Amino acid sequence: SEISGKQQSSSFPESGSDQITQSQNAYLRQWKCKFKDYINSLMVREAPPPDRLCSVCKKDGVYRCHGCFNEPLFCTDCCRIQHQRHPFHRISQWTGSFFQETSLIKVGLHIHLAHDGTPCPSSSTDYSSDVFQWSDTDDDIDHDYPEGPFIPLVRDPDQPAITVVDKSGVHSLSICYCHCPSALSRDMQLFQAGLFPASFTRPKTAFTFAVLDDFLLDNLECGTSAMNYYSKICRLTSSIFPLMVLDRYRELMRAARQWRQCKLYKWHGFAHKDDQPKDGDLALFCPACPQLGINLDLSTGTVAQSDDTPSWLMTRYLVMDGNFKAEHMHPVNPSDEVSLMDGLGFMVSDKRYKSHLAIARDHVQRSDCNNHRAVNQANASRQRLEATSIGGCACAWHGCFVPHSMVDFQKGERQMNMDYALSQALNYKTNGISRAITFYDINCQYNKYLKDQIASSMYLSIPIGMNIIPGIGLWHVHGHQDSCFVWYASNFIQGTGRIDGEIMETLWAPLNIISPSARGMGTPHRKEVLDYQMNDCNFMKMIRMTTFLSRKLKEAIKGAAESKLAFDNLTETAQPDMVILWKEEEALAHANRAEDPAAMDIYEVRLERGKSPTRKQQELRLLQAQNHPDHPVINPPGRRGAATWLATGLTIEESQISLSRDVKRLRMYPTDMQLLKVARCRDKLHTQITRFLEMAPTYLGVDVDVNDLDFPVIVRNSLDDNYEDYSDIDEDQNPGPDIHDASIFQLELTVIPLPSNIGEVRCRELGLTNLMKEEIALREGQANDALHTIRVHLGDKAVIFHNTVRSAKSQASSTRAWTQVRSVETAVNLNASIYSKCRSQLAKLPDHHLLKKYLPLKKEDLKASSVVADPNARGQRDTTLSWFWSLDVQGDTSGNDWMTEFYRVNWLRTKALRDRWSEEVTIVKHEMQWSINFFKHRAKQWLGHMHNATSAGLTRHTCYAARQSHIYDQLASHAEDSFRKLIVQLQVPVPVEVVVGTG
C-alpha cells in the first residue's frame, strides 16, 4: 500500500544492505565528489555512438528515441517499425552536428485503428487520402498555423495529420480508419484505440486516456488547473516555442468533463445496468458509519443489536460547515450550459434546491451569543458572484462528505441553505437510525429555528422519529459564551466518544486548492469538479480506513485505561453519599438536556454571590435611587449620573494597575512589539482619562477647576500605595518603567480626582459628602468582584496542579501544564493588586466599617492549598483556608464547603472523560466490523454485476466486475487480518463477529 511503501522507504537503506541508512546530507557530500563524473556522463548522451549504427539492424542510425529505454539509435525503417505500438514517443534526428527534434510522421508512421494495427483491406493504399478530408464540426480550421523546424507538428499536404495530445506532448499522427461495411464511426474507432475524440463527426483532435487520467490525478493531488496543465504539455512539446504549439485548452476542459462522467458511471456500476443513477448515486460514502442493508444486518428489517449494545450506538454523526473560499462568478450564458451529472454526486440537484430557496423565509438574525461570522454575515452579498461559498455535511467521525448534501451559498451562510443540506444528509441511508448528533459552529443559534424551518417547507424533511442532538466543535465552542461549552461541547454529550466536531475544517484544504480555478467555470462544470474532488477524498478515506481504525483503537484503549484510573482514584477519596448525589444530578441533567440545555450547567461551578454586591449592582442601585420617587435626591440635578462617572474612574484605576504590571514585566531591552503594546495601552488610557477629566467639573462643583493647585492631576513616582506586590517579577531583571524612556508621560502613574484622592477635608469643604458615599458603595462592589475572581482562579489553579501538573509524564505535557498555571497566576496577581488598591482607597474615605470586613491580602493567602485540590486527602482535617474563602458565599459556612463545589465539578468532568473514552472503545470496535461488512457488501454487489454480465454475454463487463469484486475482497481481507492481529496484540475483548468476520 501507499502508506506501507512510505514507511519502508524511510526505514531501510536503498542498497538493501544491513548498514544503517545514512542521512540526506551524507549522500549530498558524496554527490559533491561524484558530480563531475555525472555531468560528463550526461554530456555523452548528446552525441550518437562513434559507429552510429542502428540498434536493431546495424545500419546507419539517424533517429534517437527519447521514450525507449536507454534512448537507442534507429534507422528510418526500424524507427517506424519499432514505434508502431509506441506512437507517442518523442524522437530526434541527427543532423551531422546535433540531434534535432522531429516527429514520427517524418519516418512514415501510420496508425491503423483496426485489424490489429494492419491496413484495412477495404481502404486504398493511399493512407493520406482519407485523413485529408476531415474537418471539425466545432471550430474552424486555423489556417495560420505556424510552421518551423522547431515544432514537430507539420502541415504537409502529402502527409496530413490528426492532433493527439498525450502525456509526452502534442503529436501529429497519420491516423488510418477502418472502412469495412461493419466498421464503427470514426470517433468510436478512436475511442476503442484509447483515444478520446474532441468531436464526433470528423475529429481532428484526440486525447489519450493516459493524458486524461494524468490531468484528473494532477487536478486532485496538486490542484493543477486545465490551463496550467496544458501549458506544461506545450512545454514538453517545444521547450523553446511553447506558444506555437496548437491550442487545445478548451478541448481538454470539455474532454475532461466527459471523461469524469465515464469514470464515475463505470466505478459505480452503471455501465452494468440500464437504471439511471439517482441523487447521490455517483458518490462514495463512509464505510464505517452504520448503514442498514450495507454494513448492518437486514434479515429482521431492523438494526440488529445484542442486549448489551448501548442505545446510542446506532447514531449518525454529522458535522456541518461552510467554506467561504469556494466562490463562483456569474456564468456568461447560463441558459446555454449543459449539466452532465446534476445532483448525482455531492452537490445537490439544481432545480429542487432553487425551488426551496424561492419559498424559504429569510430570517435576518443577530446572534445572542458571541458575534459569529456565519450568523452576522449571513446576508453578505457580492454582486459579481453567483455563489459566495459552499457548505454542507460530512461524517463527523471519519470526515467523509455525505452524498447530495453540499449546497451553494448565495448571500453568505444562511439558515435556509444549511437547512437543505442537513435535510438531505439526514435522509441519506439512515433507515433504522433514530438518533443524529450534528456539530455546527453556531448550533446554539441555528438549532433554535430548525424544527420550524423544516415544518414550514415542502422541500425539507427528516426521518420520522429521528432525534437531533445539537453540538459545537471543541475549537469553535471556546468562541461562544461560557454556557455554550457545557451545553454543546462533545465532552458532555453521551455517545460521542472522543469526537471533536472539527474534522470538516480539514476537508476544505484540498477544495481550497482548486477553488480559484473553479471560480470562473460554468455552473455545471464547477459542480462536477467539486464532486470529483469530494469523491476522491472519500475514496482515500475508504482505502485508509483500516489503518485509521487500528490507530484509533490503540488510542482509545490507552485513554480508557488512564481515564478510568483517574476517575477511580477520585471516587475513592470522595464521600459515598456525595458520589450518589452527583450521579443522580448527572442522570437528571442528561435526561432533561433535550428540553432544557441549561440542565447541563451541573458541569460548571455554581458560585452564587449571595449578599455581596458587585460594582455594577452598586452602580445600578445608586442610579435607580436618584430616580425613584420614594427616595430623596442625593445629588443636585447638575450632578445626576455621578455613580457612572465614579465607576468610570474605578475602571481607569484598574487599567492603570494592569498597565503598570505590563510595564514592570518588561526586560532591560524590550522588543519593539512589547513597546508597541505598551504604547497602544497608554494611548487608550489617555483617551479615557481625558474624557474623565472633561466631566470632572460637573460632579466636583461648578466653582472647581481641575487645573487649580487644589486639584492637581499629579504623577506619582511609583504605584507604591502601601499594598503588597503580588507578582514574582525580578527587580534586577525588570527595571522600573522610567528606565526605558523617561521622556514618556506615564499615564499609569497619574492620580485622577476621585473623592478618595481629593481627601476628606477638601471634599467636605466642597459639599461632596454624597459623592464620597457613592464611592464607598462602588468600592465595596469592586472589592467583591476582585475577591470573587481570585477565588475562581485559585480553584482552577488547584485543579490544574492536582490533575495536570502532577500527572505530566513528559516534558511537553509538563510545559503545557505550567503554562496554564502561570496564566492563572497572572490573573490572580492582577486582581489581588486591584483589591489592595481598592482597600487603600477605602481607608481614605470616612464613615464606614468595611475595613473590618475586607482584611489585608497577603501573598500566602494566594497559594493553591491542597485543601482546594483534594479536600478529602489525608492530613487536611484541621487545615483551614484564608479568610476570603468564607466571605459571604451563599449557603456556605466554611471555605471547605465552598471548595466542595469545585470538587463536584472535577468529579463530574472526570467521569465524563472516562465515559467518552469508554464509548470510543465501543464505537471503534463496532466500526471495524462495519467496515469489513461494507467491503464485503461491495464485493457481493460486483459479483452480482459479474453474473448478470455473464448471462447477457457481456464478456468485457464480466471482466471489470470480477476485478472490482476482487479489489473489495482484498480490502475486506486486509481489514479482517489487520484487526484480528491488533486485537490479539492488545488482548481486548471484542464482539465475536469482529474476530471471525461474519458479515
N, C-alpha and C positions, 0 to 999 in steps of 0.2 A: 504494500500500500504506500501511498504518498507519505504518510506520517512515519511509518517504519523506515522508509528509504532515507528520509532526512535524518533520523536518529542514527542509522548505520553510517552515513557519510561523516558524521561528526564523532563517531565512536571508534572507528577502525582506520588504520593507516591505508592510504591509497594503494601502496605497493602490495598489500596483502601480507607483509611480513609481520613478525611478532614484536617489532620495535614500537616504542611509544610514538604516537603521532607528533610531528614537530609543529611548532607554532607557525602562523602565517608569515611572520617576519623572518623566521629562519629560512623558509622557502624563498622569500624575496632576496635574502642575502646570497643564497646560492644562484638565484637568477641573475644577479648583477655580474657574477663571474662568467656565466654562460651566454649572456646577452649577445655578445659579438658573434658567436658561432650561430646563434639562431637567426640573426638578421642577415648574415651571409648566406645561410641556407635558404632564407626567404627570397633573396635576390636570384638564386639559382633557378627558381621556378619561372622567372621572367623570360627565359630563353629555352628553345627546344633542346633535346639531347644532341650531342655532337653529330651523331649519324643521321638524325632527323628521319627515322623510319616509322612507318605506321605500326602501331602496337598489335595489329591483327594480321595483316598480310605482308608486313615488312616492306611495303613500297614506300614511295616518297610521302612523308607525313606533312599535311598542310594545316589541319584543324585540331585545335585543342579544346576538349570539353571540360567545362568548369563544374559540371554536375556529376560526372562519373568519378569514381574513386581514383585518387592519385592523378587526376587530370591527364588522361592518356592522350597521345597524339594519333590522329587518324588521317587516312587519305580520304578523298571525296566519297568514293563508293562505300568504304567501310563506315564512315561517319553517318551516311544516310541509312545504311542497313542497321547499324547498332542503335540508332535512335528512333527506329520505327515504333518502339514501345516506350520511348522516353522523349516525347516531342517537346517537353518544356525545359530541357537542359539548355544552358547558355553556352555558346561556343565562340571561339576567337580564331581568326585566320592569320597565319604567318605571312607577313609582307616582305620578308627578307631582312628586316631590321627590328621588328617588334610584332607582337600579337595585337590585332585589331578586332574589336567586337563585330560580330556579324550574326546572322540568323540561320536556322536550319533550312529555311526555304531556299537559301542560296545553294545548298547542296542537292536540291531537287527532292526534298522530303515532301511526300503527300500522305495525308492521314485518311485512311478508308474506314468509314464508320460501321461497315457491316462485313459479313463474310470473313470473319476472323482476321480482319486487317488486310485482306487481299482485295484487288479491284473488283468492282461489281461487274458481273458478266453482262448485265443489261445496259451498261453505260458505255460511252465511247472511250477510246484510249486517250482522248484529249482531256486531261484532268482539269485543265484550266477553264474549259468552256462552261462547265456547269456552275462554277463559282463566280464566273464573271457577271452573271445576270442578276445577282442578288441586289436587293435594296431594302432599306429599313423602313418599316411602316410607322415607326415612332418619330424619327428625325430625318432631316435632310442630310445628304452626304456632304461632308466637309471637303470641298474641292481645293481648299487652301492648305491641305496637309503639308507640313514642312518636310523637305527631303534632305538627305545628307548622309554621308558615310558613318556618322557618329550615332545614328539611330538604326537599330537592327530591324526596323519596320520599313518595308519598301512599298512603293506603288509602281510595280512593273506590270504593264498591260499583258505581258506574256505569262506572268505568274501572279494573278490577283489573289489576295489572301483574306482570311477572316481573322478578326482580332480576338485573341484568347488571353484572358487575364488569369495568371497563376501566381502562386506564392513567390516564384522566382522572378516575376516581372510580367510585362506586357509582350505578347508574342504575336507575330503574323504567321499564320499557318495555312497551308493549302488543304482544305477540307473537301473530301470527295464523298458525296452521299450515295446511298443505295437507290437504284431506280427500278428495282423489281416491282411487279404489279402489287405484291403484298407488302411493299415497304411502308414503314411508318412515315409520318410527316417529318420534315427536316428538324423541327425543334425537338421532337421526341427521339430522333436518331442521335442528336447531340446529347440529350439528357441521359439516354441509355449508355452513352460512352463516357459519362461522368462530367459532362459539360452543361452548365445551366445557361440556356439561351436568354439573351436580353430581350428578344422579341420572338414572335411565334410564326409569322408567315415566311419571311425570308431573313433570318437572323444574320446580322453581320458582326455581332459581338457575343461572346460566351464567357462564362466564368467557370473555372474548375471547381469541383466540390471541395477540393483541398483549400482553395483560397477563401471560399465562403466560410468553411469551418474555422479557418485560421482567423478570419476577421471577427467572427462571432466570439471566439475564445479571447482574442485580444480586447474586444469590447467588454467582455465580462471581467477579465482579470486585471486589465490595465486601464480600462475606461477609454480606449482609443476610439476616436470618432471616425466616421467614414472618410471625412476629408483628410485627416492625418494618416489614416491607413493607406489611402490611395496615393497620398504624397510619398509614402515610403515605397510603394510599388513602383512609382515613377522613378525614384532614385535608384532602385535596383535595376530598372531597365536602362537608364542612362545616367551615370553619376555626374556628367558634365552638363548635359542639356535636359534635365528632367521636365522642364516646362514645355518641351517639344513633343513629349510623349502624348499619345491620344488621350483625351479626357473622357474617362468612363466613370466619373464620380457619381453622376445621377443614376446611371445604370446599376452601379454597385449598391447604392442605397435601396433601389427597388428590388434587385435580386436578393438582397439580404433579407428583406421583409418576407419575400416568398419562401426563401429557404428556412426561415424561422418557423413559418407555418407548417411546412412539410415535416420538419424535425419534430415539432410538438405533436402533430397528429400521429406521427409514427411512434413516438415514445409512449404515448398514452393509449395506444391500441386501436385508434380509429381507422387505421388502414386495414384492420382485420374485420371491421363490421360496418354495416350500412347506416347505423344510427348516427345522427348528427349530435355533436357534443353540446351539452347544456352548460349553464352558467358554472364556471369554475372547474369544468371537466378537464381542461388542458393545464392543470396546475397540480403540483405535488403538495401534500400536507405532511404534518409531523407523524412519524411512525410510532412515537412513544406516547402520544396523547390517546386516551381511551376513545375508541370509535366502534360503535355497535355494528356487528357484522363484518368488521375488518380485522380488528385485533381483540375483540371481545366475543364471547360466546353468543351465538344466535339461536341455539337449539330451543331455548324456552321462550324466545321472543322478548326477553328482558335481559338486563345486565346480570349475569350470574355472579353471585357473591357468596363467599363462605360466611359462616356465622360470625367469625371473628374479624371480618373485614369492616373497617370503620365506615360510617355512612358518608363521610366527606371524601372518600377515595375517588368516587366517580364524579369528578368536578372538571369543568372546562375552565382553564386558567387563561385569561386574555389580558394583554397589555395594549393600551390604546395610545396613540401619539400622532403628532403632526410634524411634517418636515417642511420647514419654511424656506429651504433652498431649492426645492423642486418646482421652480416657476415654469410657466408656459405662456408664450406670447399668443396673441390672436392669430389664427390662420389667415392666409391671404385669401383663399377661396374655399370657405368651409362647405359650401354646397356641393363642391366637386370632389370632396375627399371620399376615399374608399376604405372601409374598415374590413380587415380580414378575419379578426378574432375578437369582435366586440363582446366583452363580458365573459369570455371563455377562460380567461386566466385569473389574475388577481384584481385588476381594475374592474369596477362594476360596469354593467351594461349602461350605455349612454341614455337611451330613451326613458327607461323607467326611473333612473336617477334624476333626470331633469324634470320628470313629472312630479316626483316627490318634492323637489326644490320649489316647484311652481306653487304648490299648495301649502307648504310648510310655513308656519308662523315664525318670524324672525324676532326672537326675544333679545332686545338690546339690554344686556345685564351688566352691572358693575359688580365686581367681586366684593363680598362682605368678609372675605378672608383677607389675605395679603394681595397686593397687586400682581396678578399673574398675567403674563403676556398673552397666553392663549385666550383668556377671557376679555381682557381690556383691548386687545387688538382684533377682536372677532369681526369687527366691521371695517377693518383696514382694507381699502380697495385701491388698486392701481389700474389706471385706465388702459395701459398698454398690455395688460396681462389678462389672458383668459382664465388662468389658474394661478393663484398666488402661492400655492403649496399643495401638498398631498397629505393624506392621513389615512389611518386605518387600524387594523388589529393584527396581532401576532400571538402565537403561543407564548405565554409568559414564562414557561419553564425552559423551553428549548430554542426559542427565537425563530420559529417557523412562521412565515406570513400565512394568514388564513386566506384561502382562495375566495375570490369575489367579495372582498371586503375593503378594498382600497379605493378611496374617492379623491376627487379634486376639490380644493377649496377655492371658491370664487372671491370671497371677501374676508379672508382670514379663517381662523379655526372656529367656525360657528357650531352651535349645538345641532342644527339641522343636518350638517354634514356628518358629524360623528354619530348621530342617531342612526343614520342609514348604514354606516359602516358597521356599527355594533349589531344592528338588526340582522344584517347578512351573516356576520360571523357567528352569532348565536344560533342561527338556523343551519349552519354547515355541519352535517354529520354529527348532530347532538342527540339523536334518538336514544332514549333511555337515560339521558343525563339530566338531572333535575336541579343542578347547582352550578352556578358560574361565579367566578371571582374575577372582577375587572379592575385592572390597575390603570389609572389615568392621572396625569399630573394635577388636574384640577377637579378631581372627583368630588371634593367637598361641595363644589358649586354645580357641577354637571349632573350629579345624581339627583338633585332636588327636583328637576323638571323632566327626568327621563320617562317615568311612567305616564305623565300627562302627554308628553310628546308622542309616545307610542300609541296611546289610546286615541289620539286625535287624528292619526294619519292612516289612510288605507294602504300605504306602501310600507309601513313599519309593523313588525310583529316579533314576538319572542315565543319560544315553545311554551305550551300550556304547562303550568305548574313549575316552571323554572324559577328558582330563587336567585336573584342577582345580588352579590355582596360587593360593595364598592371598596376599593383600596387605593392607596397612593404609593408610588415608588419611594424607596428608602432614601434616595438622594433628594428628590423634589419635596418630600414631606417636611424637610427642615426649612424650607422657604415659606411654610404655612404658619398659621398661628399655632401656639403650643398645643392647644386642644386637638388639633388635627392629627398629631403624632399618635396618640393612643387610640383615636377613633378609626384611623385609616391605615396605619403602618402594618405591614405584613407580620411584624413581630407579635402582634396580638390578635391575629385572625386565625382561627382554628382551621387546620387542613392545608395551610400554605407552605409548610416545611420551611426551608431557608430561602425561599424565593425573594428576590429584591425588587421585582416590578420595574426594572430599568433596562431590560435587555433590548428593547426596541431602539434605544439610543444608538446601540452598536450596529443595528441593521441599516441605519441611514448612511453609514460611511461609504459603502460601495455605490449606493444610489447617488450620493452627492458627487461622485467622480464623473458619472455620465450625465448628471443633470444639466450642466452647461451646454453640452452638445444636443440634448433633447429639448432645450428651451425653445428653439426656433423650428422644430419639426412640426409636421401636420399633427392634428389631434390623434387620429388612429395610429400613426407611426410612433408617436411618443408613448402611447399606452402599450403598444406591442414591445417596444424596447424595455419599458419598465417591467412588464410581465415576464419577459425572458430573463431579466436580471434577478427578479424575485424568485422565479422558478429555479434558477441555478443556485441561489442562496439556500433554498430549501433542500435541493439535491445534495449540496455539500454537507448540510446538517445531517441528512439521512445517512450518507455513507460514513460519517464520523460519529454516528450515534453510539456505537458500541464502545469506542474509546471514551466518549463523553460520559456515558453512564458508569463505566468502570471507575473513572476518576471520581465521579460524584459519590459512588458507594463508599469508596475509601474515606473520603472527607466526611461523609455522613456518619459512618461508624465511629470514627475518631471523635467527631464533635458530640455525638450522642453520649459516648462514654465520659468525656470530660464534663459536659454539662450535667449529666446525672450525678457524677461525683460531687460537683459543686453544690447542687441542689440538696443532695442527701446530707452533706455536711451542714448546710444551713438549717435544714429541717431538724436535725438532731439537737441543735442548740436553742431552738425556739420552744416556747411553751406549747404543749399539746393542745390546750384549749384555744390558743390563738391561731394555731395552724388550722384547726377545724373551722374557726370563724372565717379565716382568709379563704379557705376552699369554698365555703358557701358563698362568699362575696364574688369569687371568680365565676362560679357556675351561674349565679344570678345575672352577672354582667353579660356573659356570653348569650344567655337566653334572651336578654332584652335588647341586645345591640341593634338588631334589625329595626325595631320600632324607635329606639332611643339610643343613638350613638353615645350620648353623654354617660350612659351606664359604664362605658369603658374608662371613665375617669378614676376608677379604683387604682389604675396603674400610675396615677400621678399623686404626688404628695399633697394632701389636703390640709393646707395651713390656713386656718380661719383666724383672722386678726382679732376678733372679739371687740373689746372696748378701746383698743389702741388706735386712734385715728391717724390716717395718712395725711400727708401735707395737702394733697388735692382735696381730701374731705374737709380739712380745716378751712381751706380757701373757699370751698363751696359754702360751708356753713356761714362764714363771715359775709359773703356776698348776699346770701339769702337773708341774713339778719338785717342788713341795711335796707332791704326792700320789703320786709314783712311789716304789715300794719300793726301787729301786736308788739313789735319791738321798737324801742327808741332808736332814732338815727344816731349812730355813734360817730359819724363823721359829717361835717357840713357838706352841702351839695357839691362844692368845688372839689371835695376830696373823695368823692364816691369812686369805688374801684381801687382803693388803696391796697386791699388784700392781694389783688392781682399784681400790682406794682411791686409789693414786697416779695411776693412769690417769685417774680422775675429776678429780683436781687438775689434771692437764695439760689436760684438756678445759676446765676452768674458766678456766685461763690463756688459752687460745685464744679463748674467748668474751670475756674482758676486753679482749684486743687488738682484736678485731673491734668491740666496743662503743666502745672509745676512739677508733678511727678514725672511726666514725659520729658521735661527739660532736664530734670535731675538724673534721669536714666541715660542721658547722652554720654558718650565716652569723651575722652580728651580730644579725639579727632573724629567727629561725627561725619557721616556720609551726607552727600547732597540731598538724598531722598529723605533722610531723617530731619535735616534742617528745613526742607521744604514743607514737611508735615507740620513741624512746629510753627513755621511762618503762616501757614494756612489757618491753623488753630488760633493764632494770635489775631489774625485779620478778622476772623469770625467773632472772636471775643471783643475786639474793638468796636464792631458794629453793635453788639449787644449792650456794651457799656455806654456807648454814645446815646442810644435810644433811651436807656435807663436814666441817664443824667438829664436828657431833654424833658423828661416827665417829672423829675425830682422837685422843681419849684411848685408844681401843682399840689403835691402832698406834704411838702415840708413847710409850706406857707408862702403867700404871695410876696411877703416882705423879706424873704430869704433868698440870697444869691449864692448859688453853689460855688461861685468863684470867690466868694468872700473868704477872708482869712479864718473866719469861724467855721467854715465848711470846706476845708481843703480836701481835694482829691489827691491823696498822698500815695507815694510809692514806698513800700517797706523794703528793708534790706534783705529780708527773707520771710518765709512763711512761719517763722517761729512765734506761735501764739500759745506757748506753754502746753502744747499737746504732743503726745509721743509720736515718734516716727516709726511707722509700722513696716516700712519697706526694708528689703535686705540689700539695699544698694551700698556698694563700697565707696566711701567718700573719696578715697585716693584715686580710684579708677573713674569716678564720676564726679568731676568738679562741679562747683556751683554754676548756675545758669549764666551768671555775669561773665564767666571766663571766656565764653565763646565769642561774644561780641557785646562789649559794654555800651556801645552806642545805640543798641536797640532798646526801645521803650518796652519794658517787660510788663505787659498788661496783667499777667498772672499775679503780680505783686501789688496791684492797685487796690486801695481801700475805697469802697463805694459808700455813699452816705446813707446807710441804714441807721435806724434808731440805736441799735446796739453799738455802732461805730461812732455816732454823734455823741453819745453819753447821756446818762440820766438827767444831769443838771441842765444841760442845754436844751434837751427835749422838753422838760417841764417849763422852761422859760418861753418856749415857742408854742406851748399848748399841744404837744404831740403825745400826750399821755395815752390816748386811744390807739395811736399808731404803734406805740410800744407794746400794748396789749395784743394787738393783732400779730405783731412779730413773734411774741411769745407763743401764741397758738400755732403759728406756722412752724416755728422751731420745734415744737413738740411733735408735729406731724413729720418733720424732716428727720428727727431722731428715730421715730418709729420705723420710717422707711429704711433707714440705714441699718438698724439692728435686724429688721426682718430679712433684708438681703444678705447680711452677714450669716444669719442662721442657715438660710437656704444653701449658701455656698459652702459653709463648713460641713453641712450634712453631705453635700456632693463630694467634697474632698475626702471625707471619711470613707465613703463607699468606694471611691476610686482607689484609695490605699488598700482597703480590705479585699477588693475583688480584682483589681488590675495590677497594681504595683507589686503586691506580694506574690501574685501568681505568674508574673512575667518570667518566661523561661529563655528568652533570647534578648540580645542587645537591642534589636529593632523594637520588640514589644515593650521592653523597659523604657526605651527612649520615648515612644509614643505615650506611655502611661505618665511619665514625668512631665511631658509637655502639657498634658491635661491638668496635672497638679499645679504647675506654675501658672497656667491660665486662671485657675480658680483662685490661687493665692493673690494674683493681681487684683481681681475683683474684690476680694476680702479686704486687702490693704487699702484700696481706694475708698470703700465705704467706711472703714474704720477711721480714716482721715476726715471724711465728711462728718462722721458722728462727733469726733473730738472737736472739730471746728464749731459745730453746732452747739456743743456743750459749753465751749469757752464763750460763745456769744450770749448764751442764756445767762451766764454768770454776770454779764454786764447789764442785764435787764432786771428791773426791780419787781417786787410784789408777786413772787411765785415761789413754789417749793419743789420745782421739778428736779433740781439737782440732787434731792434725796432719792428720787426715783431713778434718774439716769446717772449712774455711777461712772467714774472714770474707767476707760477701756485700756487694758494693759496687753502687752504682747502675748503673755502666756494665756490670756483669755481666748486668743485666736487660733490655738492649736487644735487640730482634729483629734480629739481624745479617742482612745479605744472604746470608751463608753458609747460614743456615737456610732462607731463601725460595728461593734459587736457587744451590745448591752448584756447578753447572756453569757459572755465569756467568763472564765474563772478569774477571781480577784477583783471583780468590778462591783461587788456588793455594796461596799461603803464609799465608792467613788462618786463624787458629785460634779456637776457641770457648773460653768460660770453663771453669774447672776442673771445675765440677759436671756439665758435659755428658758427661764421660767417667768419671763416678764409678760404677764397678761396674755398668754396664749389660751384661747377659749377651750374649756374642758380639760385643761392640763393643770396639774398641781406640782409637777416637778419636771426637770429637764429630761429625765429618763423616759417619762411618759410621752413627752413631745417627740423624742427620737424614735419611739416605737413606730411612729408613722413612717419614718424613713426605713425602718427595718421591714415593715409590712410591704412597702413598695418594692424593696430589694428582693424579698422572698417571692412576690408575685412575678416580678420580671425574670428572676432566675428560673422559676417554674415555667414561664412562657418560653424561655430559651430552651429548656430541656424538652418541652413538648414539641417545639418546632423541629429540633434535631431528630427526635424520635419519629415524627411524621416524615421527615426527609428520608430516613432509612426505609420506612414502609413504602413510600411513593416510588423511590428509585428501584426497589426490588420488584415492584409490580411493573414499572416501566420497562425493565429488562424483558419480562415475559411479553409485554405488549409489543415491543419492538420485534422480537422473534416471530410473534404471531403475524405482525404486519408483513414482514418479508415473506413468510410462508404463504400468506394470503395473495400477495402479488405474484409469487411463483405459480400458485394454483390458477390465478387468472390467466396468466400467459400460457399455461399448459392447456387451458380450455380453448384459448385462441388457436393454439397449435393443432388441436384435434379438429376444430372447425375448419381450419385452412386445409388440413389433410383430406377431410371429407369433400371439400369443394375442389380439390385438385390444385390448390394454390401452393406449389412447392416452395417458392421463394418466401411466401408469407409464413409457411411452416418453419422454415429455417430461422427466420428472425424471431418468431415466437419462442422457439426452442432455446435460442441464445439468451433471450430476455429471462425466460424461466430459470435457466441455469445461473444467470447473474444473481437473481434474488435468492436462489437456493444457496449460493455461495455466501451471500450476506447473512442469511439465516444461520448457516452452519458456523460461520466465523463468530457471530454473536453468541450462539449457543456454547461454543467451545470456550470463548473468552470468559463468559460469565461463569461457566462451570469451574474453570481453573481459578478464577478470582474468589469464588465462594469457598472452595477448598482451602485456598491460601488464607483467607480471612476467618475461616471457620465460623460463618454466620448462618444461623438458621433461616431458611427461606422457604417459600411455598414449594411444594413438590414439583409443580409443573415447570418451575424455572430450572430445576436440575435435569429433569428428563426431557423437557422441551415439548410438552404436549401443546399443540396449537389448536 
